[in-house]
Amino acid sequence: MLKSWKTEGGHRRILQSSVAELMESRRAAAAQAQAPYTMPVLIVEDDPHLVELYEDHMSQWPFPVTVYVAPNGYEALILAGEVQPKLLVCDLRLPGVNGFNIVRGLCQVERFKDMGIVVVSGLPLAEINAHGGLPERVTVMAKPVAYDKLQTLAEGLWKAASGIST
């Protein structure tokens, strides 16, 4: 771990810069370990006004989140693979891949088994069911969004992911 050499007399010499690098990497690791868990949240919504409302409400939550936004289904699937969100908030009517296919597809992937999924839609439940319904683990919320319920659900996921007992 430390850069060193032996002198002709058999003594070890260590570069001071090597010691400093090791100390700094350990300090950074300790700081990272003490930093609070920041939960990744993926919002899949094509209405920029609704995205702004989500971001505004989520920025006021009493726990840290990092919000990622996908305006269509294709970007949502790519971002989900990259950031592995703990919470997905998804509209059903989207350009490209619709919300039904996003949710059904992600529910079948093992690494997303613990991800919370909230569908926010103006569609009546009968119409959702006419499209084949949604997996049981999905929470369906009607528009307008009940931000307090969304926060409660997200806080439970955040506590579970950060190791805080409820």
Secondary structure, DSSP 4 states (H G I P E B T S, - for coil): ---EEE-TTS-EEE-HHHHHHHHHHHHHHHHHHHSPP-EEEEEE-S-HHHHHHHHHHHTTSSS-EEEEEESSHHHHHHHHHHH--SEEEE-SS-SSS-HHHHHHHHHTSGGGTT-EEEEEESS-HHHHHHTT---TT-EEEESSP-HHHHHHHHHHHHHHHHT---
